[in-house]
Amino acid sequence: MIKKEDLDKLATRLGPIFYIALFIIMAKGITYLIIGATNLVEHSYQLGYSLGSLIENILS
């Protein structure tokens, strides 16, 4: 069985590594979120432009 003191030492040593890994994962997630939002805006703009052109062609 692992002693409580050994477990505390292990937690103390792994703490910074855990926070660094968590920071990297969060940064990657935020990057994917920004890329997804940018792609959504771009596709919405293209769809709006295409729809506007279609309506313009129908009305003219």
C-alpha positions, 0 to 999 in steps of 0.5 A: 500500500502507498503511504500518504507521505509518498502520495503527497510527494508524488502529487507535489512533483506532478502538480506543475506538469498537470497544470502545464498539460492542462494549459496546453489542452486549453490553448489547443481547444481555444485555437480550434474554437477560434478556427471554427468560428472563423470558418463559420463566419466565412461560410455564412458570408459566402452563403449570403453572397450566393443567396443575394446573387440568386435573388438579384438574378431572379428579380432582374 
